């Protein structure tokens, strides 16, 4: 396993629509392992392949709710419901935080590392994180959805 370099928002790879994964081979497994290691090292909740310069529809998330690491390959959001508004950040947008409105629940179908179709029912932080990462696969950053930016220094004083 290896730590990969996380690119930042200026990089064009973060602004393109990523391609589907078609080969569920050792190379994919190595990439997924590297993404997990990179995610944990960076202490993030989720990481999408374009954030390490790979234009493929892959994301890993772990919102520390006991579900462990979830690997999403070719994910599709099939249903959303409810509404939540909370502060979001992104490993590719260091020092930027802001409120984003998202659905409170999301049903996502995705393949696992062996190519099997799975269905996940995400809620609250899990839904926020999954939808944030899936946006990355379409070249979208959370910044465009922020309705109010937050100054981290000011938040700490409150
Ligand atoms: Zn992000």
Boltz pocket constraint, residues with backbone or C-beta under 6 A from the ligand:
constraints:
  - pocket:
      binder: B
      contacts: [[A, 46], [A, 89], [A, 90], [A, 91], [A, 92], [A, 132], [A, 133], [A, 136]]
      max_distance: 6.0
